[in-house]
Amino acid sequence: MDRGQLPLNQLRAFEAAARHLNFTRAGLELCVSQGAVSHQVALLEVRLGVSLFRRLPRGLAFTDEGQALVPVLAQSFDAIGATLDRYADGRLREVLTLGVVGTFAAGWLLPRIGRFASEHPDVDLRIMTNNNRVDLAGEGLDLAIRFGDGAWHGTHADLIMSAPLTPLCTPEIAARLYDPAALTGEPLLRSYRADEWPNWFAAAAVTPPSLRGPVFDSSVLMVQAAEFGLGIALAPPAMFQTSLAAERLVQPFVATTIDTGKYWLTRLLSRTETSAMRTFRKWLANEVAGEIVASR
């Protein structure tokens, strides 16, 4: 059927009647009479050559043909409504779905995302957090911020920043850490990456102890445990500046760090970059560059 010939009034009347299974209530919703709704549905039935409802003494019941048409119309009207909702102040708001590894989301992005919303009101940002396990296509993500080496198959990656790891703990625990070897007698909180603490001890020229205790699948949760004094976390201080500035955490050995990966902004190579994707990428790069300049 030619789009210019779509019987929109008839389809709208049928969709409303289908939700209420009643012509009178459908008419009240559409601000028309019961007879007008019934007439529009009858015209649609004539056009299609099928009956869409069985008329009952106290309402309506679907025929098989009517039941098949309902979900198609409902999805179509929902899609139209969602698109119209994206218009604001005479502009089309473009949806951008962003996947973010939880540590970066909580530690770096969240304190700054208000600036993005203020500077780019035409971008409707949707944020989905993860533990660095990302399926861009399967999760419907436009972009994803991930931690690693930047080499993901079929993916374009822009470097955001380095994130070296160093021990973080409460000031009370730090007071008894006279040198890196003192850590061997403390509870060491671990992430699911088993080689991090051994690599850090190697960098500090200390024989690593046997590692015991809880393993966390979230660096945010691990560092919160460190704030409660439950042990020492090995984490990127750049992601926990708020806790460090408030002196809830300190870095007892600032000079000893290990680099296990970096943060990257990624998208599928098969995905054409949209205006919203480009806007976010440039904003992110400018934010990081501004902080580098400010720290000098």
Backbone torsions as a table, in degrees:
resi	resn	phi	psi	omega
1	MET	NA	133.3	177.8
2	ASP	-63.2	135.2	-177.6
3	ARG	-61.0	-32.0	179.0
4	GLY	-68.0	-13.9	-179.2
5	GLN	-107.3	10.7	179.6
6	LEU	-63.6	128.5	-179.9
7	PRO	-81.0	75.0	-170.5
8	LEU	-62.3	-41.9	178.9
9	ASN	-62.9	-38.9	179.6
10	GLN	-67.7	-42.0	179.8
11	LEU	-66.0	-40.5	179.3
12	ARG	-64.6	-40.5	178.7
13	ALA	-64.4	-42.8	179.4
14	PHE	-64.2	-43.2	-177.4
15	GLU	-62.3	-42.7	178.6
16	ALA	-65.9	-44.7	178.8
17	ALA	-63.0	-34.7	-180.0
18	ALA	-66.7	-36.5	179.2
19	ARG	-71.3	-37.6	-177.2
20	HIS	-93.6	-20.2	-171.7
21	LEU	50.2	41.7	-178.1
22	ASN	-163.4	124.9	-179.3
23	PHE	-69.3	-35.3	-177.5
24	THR	-65.8	-47.9	-180.0
25	ARG	-67.0	-34.9	175.9
26	ALA	-63.6	-39.7	178.1
27	GLY	-63.9	-40.4	177.2
28	LEU	-61.4	-40.5	178.6
29	GLU	-64.6	-41.3	-175.8
30	LEU	-89.4	0.0	179.4
31	CYS	60.9	39.9	174.4
32	VAL	-134.4	172.2	-178.9
33	SER	-76.3	162.6	175.3
34	GLN	-59.7	-38.8	-179.7
35	GLY	-64.9	-35.8	179.9
36	ALA	-65.7	-40.3	178.2
37	VAL	-65.3	-46.1	-179.9
38	SER	-59.8	-39.9	-179.9
39	HIS	-65.3	-44.1	-179.4
40	GLN	-63.8	-40.0	178.6
41	VAL	-66.3	-39.9	178.9
42	ALA	-63.2	-39.9	177.4
43	LEU	-62.4	-39.8	179.1
44	LEU	-65.0	-40.6	179.2
45	GLU	-63.4	-39.1	177.3
46	VAL	-65.0	-42.9	-179.6
47	ARG	-61.4	-41.6	-176.8
48	LEU	-84.7	-19.7	-179.4
49	GLY	75.9	23.0	179.3
50	VAL	-139.7	161.8	170.8
51	SER	-91.6	133.1	-178.8
52	LEU	-99.1	-26.6	178.8
53	PHE	-130.1	153.0	162.5
54	ARG	-100.1	121.8	-178.9
55	ARG	-79.1	120.4	-178.8
56	LEU	-110.7	161.7	179.9
57	PRO	-56.6	-31.5	-176.5
58	ARG	-125.6	42.0	177.0
59	GLY	139.9	-153.0	-174.5
60	LEU	-130.5	156.7	171.7
61	ALA	-136.4	146.3	-178.5
62	PHE	-73.5	145.0	160.0
63	THR	-86.5	171.0	177.4
64	ASP	-59.4	-38.2	-179.3
65	GLU	-67.0	-40.6	178.4
66	GLY	-66.2	-41.8	179.0
67	GLN	-60.9	-35.8	-180.0
68	ALA	-70.9	-30.0	-176.7
69	LEU	-80.2	-27.6	-173.7
70	VAL	-57.3	-55.1	-176.4
71	PRO	-63.0	-33.8	179.0
72	VAL	-63.2	-46.7	-180.0
73	LEU	-67.5	-42.1	-178.9
74	ALA	-60.2	-45.5	178.9
75	GLN	-64.0	-38.7	-178.7
76	SER	-67.0	-46.4	179.5
77	PHE	-66.2	-36.8	176.5
78	ASP	-62.7	-42.4	179.8
79	ALA	-64.8	-41.0	177.8
80	ILE	-63.3	-44.4	179.8
81	GLY	-62.5	-41.7	179.7
82	ALA	-64.1	-38.3	178.5
83	THR	-67.7	-42.8	179.1
84	LEU	-63.7	-34.4	178.6
85	ASP	-65.1	-19.8	-178.4
86	ARG	-79.7	-7.4	176.6
87	TYR	-86.8	127.8	178.0
88	ALA	-146.9	134.5	178.9
89	ASP	53.7	37.5	177.0
90	GLY	76.9	10.2	-179.1
91	ARG	-125.4	151.1	176.2
92	LEU	-87.2	120.4	176.2
93	ARG	-81.1	122.4	-178.2
94	GLU	-94.9	127.3	-178.9
95	VAL	-78.5	134.6	176.2
96	LEU	-128.6	116.4	-179.9
97	THR	-100.1	119.0	-172.5
98	LEU	-119.0	124.6	171.6
99	GLY	-92.8	136.4	-176.4
100	VAL	-138.0	130.8	172.9
101	VAL	-61.4	136.6	-169.5
102	GLY	-55.4	-38.3	-178.8
103	THR	-61.8	-45.0	-179.7
104	PHE	-69.2	-38.3	-179.3
105	ALA	-61.3	-49.5	-176.2
106	ALA	-76.9	-37.8	-171.7
107	GLY	-88.7	-26.8	-176.0
108	TRP	-124.9	-47.2	-172.2
109	LEU	-72.9	-45.2	-173.6
110	LEU	-57.0	-43.9	179.7
111	PRO	-66.3	-14.2	-174.6
112	ARG	-113.2	-10.6	-170.9
113	ILE	-67.8	-23.1	175.8
114	GLY	-61.8	-34.3	178.3
115	ARG	-66.7	-39.5	178.6
116	PHE	-63.2	-45.0	-179.7
117	ALA	-61.9	-37.9	179.6
118	SER	-70.5	-40.2	-176.8
119	GLU	-80.1	-23.8	-175.7
120	HIS	-133.8	68.6	-177.7
121	PRO	-67.3	-12.7	179.8
122	ASP	-83.9	-2.8	178.3
123	VAL	-108.7	121.5	179.2
124	ASP	-95.5	97.6	-172.5
125	LEU	-85.0	128.1	174.9
126	ARG	-114.9	122.1	-174.7
127	ILE	-111.4	128.8	177.3
128	MET	-124.2	120.8	-177.8
129	THR	-90.9	157.8	-179.6
130	ASN	-153.9	176.1	176.8
131	ASN	-104.4	38.8	176.2
132	ASN	78.1	10.0	173.1
133	ARG	-104.1	107.6	-168.2
134	VAL	-127.1	136.7	170.9
135	ASP	-124.2	92.7	-174.0
136	LEU	-55.4	-47.6	-177.2
137	ALA	-72.1	-48.3	-175.9
138	GLY	-64.1	-31.8	-178.8
139	GLU	-94.5	1.0	178.6
140	GLY	66.8	35.5	-177.3
141	LEU	-90.7	136.2	172.5
142	ASP	-77.3	-43.2	-178.9
143	LEU	-139.1	159.0	174.2
144	ALA	-144.4	133.8	173.4
145	ILE	-96.0	120.3	-173.9
146	ARG	-132.8	164.1	179.4
147	PHE	-111.8	133.0	178.5
148	GLY	160.8	-149.6	-176.0
149	ASP	-99.6	0.2	178.3
150	GLY	83.7	0.8	-176.8
151	ALA	-106.0	85.6	176.2
152	TRP	-116.7	130.6	-174.1
153	HIS	-58.1	132.5	176.4
154	GLY	70.4	19.6	-172.8
155	THR	-127.0	137.8	171.0
156	HIS	-93.0	134.1	-176.4
157	ALA	-128.6	127.6	173.3
158	ASP	-105.9	127.3	179.4
159	LEU	-65.5	130.6	175.1
160	ILE	-97.5	-59.1	-178.6
161	MET	-166.4	158.8	171.5
162	SER	-78.8	160.7	-179.1
163	ALA	-147.1	67.8	179.8
164	PRO	-63.1	147.6	-178.1
165	LEU	-99.0	143.5	175.6
166	THR	-150.8	156.7	-179.9
167	PRO	-63.6	139.2	174.8
168	LEU	-127.4	135.5	-179.7
169	CYS	-158.2	175.1	177.7
170	THR	-71.9	156.9	176.2
171	PRO	-58.2	-33.4	-179.3
172	GLU	-64.0	-43.3	177.8
173	ILE	-69.6	-41.1	-178.6
174	ALA	-60.4	-29.1	-177.1
175	ALA	-63.7	-21.9	-179.6
176	ARG	-105.1	8.8	179.2
177	LEU	-99.6	90.9	-175.9
178	TYR	-80.0	-26.4	177.1
179	ASP	-156.2	167.8	-177.4
180	PRO	-55.2	-31.2	-179.5
181	ALA	-63.0	-24.0	-179.6
182	ALA	-66.0	-19.9	179.7
183	LEU	-67.2	-22.2	-175.9
184	THR	-65.9	-17.7	178.9
185	GLY	-100.3	7.5	-177.5
186	GLU	-110.4	156.2	172.9
187	PRO	-66.4	124.4	-178.9
188	LEU	-107.6	113.3	-179.9
189	LEU	-77.1	138.6	-171.3
190	ARG	-123.9	148.2	170.1
191	SER	-92.9	-179.2	179.3
192	TYR	-73.7	-7.3	175.9
193	ARG	-87.5	101.3	-168.9
194	ALA	-68.5	-19.0	-173.9
195	ASP	-90.2	-1.9	-172.7
196	GLU	-66.1	-53.1	-179.7
197	TRP	-63.9	-45.0	176.1
198	PRO	-56.2	-40.0	178.8
199	ASN	-66.9	-36.9	179.2
200	TRP	-68.1	-43.4	178.5
201	PHE	-62.7	-35.9	176.8
202	ALA	-63.1	-41.7	178.2
203	ALA	-64.7	-29.6	179.7
204	ALA	-89.7	2.5	-179.7
205	ALA	59.2	42.5	179.4
206	VAL	-126.3	138.2	175.5
207	THR	-68.3	123.8	-175.8
208	PRO	-70.2	144.9	177.2
209	PRO	-80.5	172.0	170.7
210	SER	-70.1	129.0	-175.3
211	LEU	-91.1	127.4	177.3
212	ARG	-134.6	171.7	175.5
213	GLY	102.7	-175.3	-172.6
214	PRO	-68.4	146.8	173.6
215	VAL	-114.8	131.9	-176.3
216	PHE	-109.8	140.5	175.4
217	ASP	-91.5	2.9	179.6
218	SER	-135.1	123.9	177.2
219	SER	-65.4	-31.3	178.4
220	VAL	-61.7	-46.4	179.5
221	LEU	-66.5	-39.5	179.3
222	MET	-61.3	-43.7	-179.2
223	VAL	-71.2	-32.5	173.8
224	GLN	-61.9	-39.1	176.4
225	ALA	-61.7	-39.4	176.7
226	ALA	-63.2	-38.7	178.2
227	GLU	-62.9	-31.0	177.8
228	PHE	-80.5	2.6	177.8
229	GLY	79.6	20.2	-177.2
230	LEU	-83.0	-7.3	179.9
231	GLY	158.4	-163.6	-176.5
232	ILE	-113.6	129.0	179.8
233	ALA	-101.0	144.1	172.8
234	LEU	-104.3	108.1	-169.4
235	ALA	-152.8	164.8	179.1
236	PRO	-79.3	114.6	-178.7
237	PRO	-60.4	-26.2	179.2
238	ALA	-60.8	-22.8	-179.5
239	MET	-92.3	-3.0	-176.1
240	PHE	-133.1	39.6	-177.7
241	GLN	-64.9	-32.5	-180.0
242	THR	-62.7	-45.5	179.2
243	SER	-68.1	-36.2	178.8
244	LEU	-69.1	-41.8	-180.0
245	ALA	-64.8	-34.1	178.8
246	ALA	-83.2	-2.2	179.9
247	GLU	61.1	27.2	168.7
248	ARG	-76.2	-24.6	175.1
249	LEU	-131.3	154.4	173.6
250	VAL	-136.8	165.2	176.9
251	GLN	-109.4	99.4	-175.1
252	PRO	-69.5	-23.4	-177.7
253	PHE	-134.6	71.9	-174.4
254	VAL	-57.8	-36.4	-173.2
255	ALA	-74.5	-17.3	-176.6
256	THR	-105.2	108.3	-179.7
257	THR	-134.1	162.5	171.4
258	ILE	-129.9	148.8	-180.0
259	ASP	-111.1	107.8	-178.7
260	THR	-104.4	-2.3	-179.7
261	GLY	165.4	-179.9	-179.9
262	LYS	-135.6	168.1	175.6
263	TYR	-94.3	135.8	-176.1
264	TRP	-131.3	147.1	170.5
265	LEU	-98.4	120.8	-171.7
266	THR	-122.4	152.9	171.2
267	ARG	-148.9	158.7	177.9
268	LEU	-68.0	139.3	176.1
269	LEU	-61.6	-29.1	-179.2
270	SER	-79.7	-6.3	-175.9
271	ARG	-97.4	119.6	176.9
272	THR	-69.6	134.1	-178.5
273	GLU	-71.2	123.5	178.6
274	THR	-87.0	172.7	177.6
275	SER	-60.8	-42.1	179.7
276	ALA	-65.6	-40.0	177.7
277	MET	-62.6	-43.5	179.4
278	ARG	-65.4	-40.3	179.3
279	THR	-61.8	-45.3	-179.1
280	PHE	-67.5	-41.1	-179.8
281	ARG	-59.7	-45.1	-179.3
282	LYS	-67.7	-40.0	178.7
283	TRP	-62.3	-44.0	-179.0
284	LEU	-62.3	-44.8	179.4
285	ALA	-62.6	-40.5	179.7
286	ASN	-66.7	-39.5	178.5
287	GLU	-62.1	-45.5	-179.0
288	VAL	-66.6	-43.7	-179.6
289	ALA	-62.8	-39.6	178.9
290	GLY	-62.7	-37.2	179.1
291	GLU	-70.7	-35.5	178.2
292	ILE	-63.8	-44.3	179.1
293	VAL	-63.5	-43.1	-177.8
294	ALA	-65.8	-27.5	-176.5
295	SER	-82.2	-10.4	-177.3
296	ARG	-81.3	NA	NA
